[in-house]
């Protein structure tokens, strides 16, 4: 056998294995993430890492496709039947399409998301939204569509990988031919294929460098988020009422050495709203108000957490209620109470800005427009 003709080039081999590891890892993480509660801070963190490695995979996949187009693969063994060669060719085309569709659909989904949250690779490197998806008027529908495409592509890729791996094992243990060895980074004599080792090291160095660069600012993370409380006050028929959300989670990161990495992410379960008044509670659960069946979460996300005083920060971000996103800024104060550090703050919103009671209470004669939200959470 002529090893130089039968084998892939070392660059193709290294890209194959690095991309395979990335894709398999993201399939596992992505499948696990959907089982976590949407309000879980751990799910939020996993999503950010998932997006970061997805972009890395997309760049490597583009490189791999360009290499494949300019460097024909080695020929298949002559003993294979014509249908086997056609099946192998179709499988490779399908694999390329799916591994390209997976990160690309994810990028489009994030770009079209009505949340309009910025993407930072490894919490450090800004990554742009993909035009024109970030400017379309029907962003929500586009995001949902490509979310479905992303999920379907993931499941199809899993099935195709099983077939691909099974076929490789068949060549190795049943047919006893050299097909599987064509993608080995080492020849039969144990030497690395030309370009394989240097390419492999370069790819790992680049990925590792990006991870270390993005993660370096979190070495001195002093603040996380513990138990949280979210309350609100409003006026009904000139009577002041207070309510709260029984379920809320907060993730907060403040790093004095790297202020650009600061963030605040809060989620409340709208179905857990209560005021102690059964009539008011029933109204707030209706479609004209929080409508938790269709909008189970209210989310605030800030990447602009700027220190204003010694124990005070200014948070600027996006508040999303009932699918409506509004820009919001408010102060966050850090205090000590009962040997615990607590972050607290408040802000005021106009309920009509989020279509809360717009149909049943379009004016402020019965229910005031302004709603004051107060929050506090334990800092760990």
N, C-alpha and C positions, 0 to 999 in steps of 0.2 A: 504493500500500500504506500502511495506517495503521500506522506504526512502533510506536506506543504499544500497540496491540492485539496485534500480531504478536510482539512481543519478550517474553522473560522479564524479571522485575524484576531490578534490579541485584544485590540480595542473593542471589537464586537463582543468577544467573550466576556470581558470585564463589565461592559455596559449591560450585557444580558444578566449577569449574576447580581450586580448591584441593584438594577431595576427590579429584578425578581424579589429580592429581599425587601425592598421598599414597598412594593405592591402587596406582597403577602402580609407585611406588618400592618399596612394601612387597612387591608381588608379585615384583619382580625380586630384592630382597634375600632374601625368603623362599625363593625357588627356589634361589638361590645357597647359602643356609645349609645346606640339606639335603645338599649335596655335601661339606661340610666334616666333618672328623672330630669326633665328639661331645666329645672331650676337648680340642679346640682352643680356646685362650683367645680367639682372634679370633672364633670362632663364638659363644662366650659373650657377648662384647661386642656383636656384631651382634644377638644375641637380645634384649639389654636395650634397644637402640635400636629394634628392631622392635616391642617391646611398648610403648615410650613413644609412638612415632608412631601405633601402632594405637589407643591410647586417645584420642589427639587426633583421629584420624579418626572414631572412634565418636561422640565428642561433636559433631563437625561434622555427621556423618550424621544424628544425632538432630535437630539444628537444621534441617537440610535437609528432613527428612521432615515436621516440624511446619510448616515454611513452606509446603511443597507442599500439605498438608492444608487450610491456611487461605488459600492463594492459588492458585486454579486456573491451570494453565498456558495460554499462548496457544493458540488454535485452529490446527489444521493447515490447510494450503492446500486449497482446494476441489477442486483437480484430482486429488488423491490418491484412489485407489480405496478402497472401504470395507474391503477386506481389508488394505490397507496401513496404514490408520488403526488397525485392530484389532491388527495385528502390532506397530506402534509402541507402542501402549498396553501390550501384554503384555510387550514387551521392557523398557519402563521399570519395570514392576512387578517383573520378574525381576531387573533391575539393582539396584533398591532392596533387595530381599530378600537378594541376595547380598552387597552391600557392607555390609549390616547384620549378616548372619550371619558374615562373615569376622572382624571384630574381636571380636564377641560370643562366638563359639566359642573364639577364642584366649584371651579373658579367663576363660571357664569352664574351659578346659583348664589354665591356670595356677593357677586357684583350687582345682581338684580334684587337682592334682598331689600325690602322696604326699610329694614333697620338702618341700612347705609353705614354699617360699622366698618371702620378702617381695618385693614389686614396688616399685621406686623409679623414677619417671619421670625420665629424664635423670640418673640416679644421685643424685637429690636429693629429689624430692617423693614421699612415701609414697602408695601407691595400694592400697586395700583389696582383699581377695579378695571374690568375688561370692557372697553367701550364697544358698542353703544348701550350695553345692557344696564349700565348705571344711570342712564338718562331716559329710559323708555317710560311712557305713561302707565303701562300695564305691568309694572315691575313685579307685583305680587304674583300674578299669573305665570310670568316667565320664571320666577324663582321656584314656584311649585312644580312647574313642568320639568325644569332641569334637575330639581331635587328627585323627581321620579326617575328621570333618565339616569341620574347618578346611582340610585339604588338598584335599578334594573341592570345597568352595566356591571355593577359589582357582583350581583348574583350570577349573571351570565359568565363573567370572567372566572368565578369560582368553579363553575361546571367545566369550562373549557380548560382550566388549569389541571383539573383532575384527569381529563382526557389526555392532555399533553404529557403529564407526568406518567400516566399509565402507558402511553405509547413509547416513551423513552425507556421505561423499565422493560417493556416487551423487547425492544431492540437489544437491551443489555443482557437480559437473562433468558430470553426465548430464542431470538434470532442470532444472538452472539455476533452482531456486526459492530461496525465502528461508529454508527450514527450518534450514539450518546457521547462517545469520546470526542466527537468533533467540537463540542462546546466545553471541553475540559481545558483549564488554563495551563495544564502541564502535559507534555508529550509523554510517550511511553517510557522514555529514558529518564523521566523525572525533571527535565528542564522546563522552565517557563517558556510558553510560546512568545515569540517576538512581540514586544509592546504590551504584553499582558500585565506583568508585574508593575511597570511604571504607571500604566493607565489606572490600574486598580488602586495603587497607593495615592495617585493624584486625586481620584474621585473621593476616596475616603478622607483625604486631607482637606479637600474643599468642603465636604459636608460636615466633617468634624469641626473645621474652623468656623463655619457659620453657626453651628450649634453652640460652640464655646463662646463665640462673640455675642450671640443672643442671650445666652444663659449667664454670662459673666456678671451682668448687672444685677442678678438676683442672689448673688452670694451673701449679701448682707440684708436680705429681706427681713425687716423688723416687724412688719405688720401683716397679719392675716385677718380673717373675720370669724367671729364666733357667733354666739346667740344674738339674734337680731329682733328688733321690734319696730313695726311700722304702724303709726296711728295717723288719723286724719280728722280734721274739724271742718264743719260746714254749718250753714244756717238754714233751717226749715221753718217757714212762717214766723220769722223773727226770733226763733228759738235756736240757741246754739246746741249742736249735737256733736258727739265724738264717736269715732269708730276705729276699728283696727283690722289688720290682716293677720290671721292666726298663723299663717305659714309664710315665711320669707327667708331668703338666703342672701348673703352678701360676700363678695370676694373683693378684698382691698389689698393693694400692693403699694407701699411707699418705700422708695430706695433713695436715701440722701445722696448716694454716690452716682446715681443714674436717674435723675428726675424724669427723663423721657420714658422710662419704663413704668412710671406710676399709673395706676388704673383703679377704677371703682366700678364694680358690676353688681347690680342688685336685682333680685327677682322676687315678686310676690305672687302668691296664689290668689287669684281674684275670687275663687269660689269660697275662700276662707274669710270673706269679709263679714264683719259683725258690728252692730252698733248697740246691741242690747234691746233694740226695739224691733219686734218681729215683723211689724208692718213695713218699717223702713228697710229691714234686711231683705224681705221678700221683693221689695221694689228694686233694690240695688242688684239683685240677682237676675233681673229681667233683661230682655234683649236691648231695651232702650238705655240700659245703664251698663253694668260691667259685662253682661252676657258671657259668663264663664264657660258655657258649653262651646262657644265658638272662639272665645278669647281667654283661655285659662291662665295666661300669664301677663303681668305688667312688668316691663323691664326697663331699667336705667343702666346705661353703659357710658362710661367716661374714660377717655385716654388723656384727658387734660386735668390732672390733679396737681395744682400748683400751690406751693407753700406761700402763704401771705404773711403769717406771723409765726412765732415760735411753735405754738400748738394749734395752728389753724391753717386750713387749706381751702382753696377754691376749686370746686369740681364743675367742669363744663362738659356736657355730653348730651345724649339723646334719651328722652323718656318716651316709651312706646306703650300706648294703651289702646286696645281695640283695633290694632293694626295701624294706628295713627302715630307718627313720630314727630316730636317737637323738640327743638333745642332748649336746653335748660342749664342754668348756672346757679350754684348756691354754695354757701360756706360749710365746711366740715370742721368741727372742733374736737380736739382730743383732750380728755380730762381723766383724772384718776378718782375711782370710787370703790371703796371696800377692797382695796389692794388689787383692783382691776383697772385696766385702761379701757376707756369707753369713747367711741366716736359718735358724735351726734350732730344733728342739723335739722333744718326745716326749709321748706320752699312753698310757694303758692302758685296754683295753676287755675286757669279758667276751665271749668268742666266742659263747656261747649267746644273748646279746642280739641277735645277727645270724643266728641259726640256722646257725652254722658248726659242723658235726659233731654236731648235736643228735641225729640218729638213730643214727649209728655210735658216737659217744662222748658219751653223755648225762651222764656224770659225769667227774670229774677223776682217776680212777685211772690212766688211760693218758696222756691229753692234758689239761694244765692248763687251767683256765678262762681265766686271764689271759693276754692278749697285749699286749706292749709294742710300740708303733709309734714309730719314730724317723724324722725327716725333716730334710732340709736342701736349700736351693736358693739359687742365686746371685741376688743382688739387683742389678738394673741401673738 
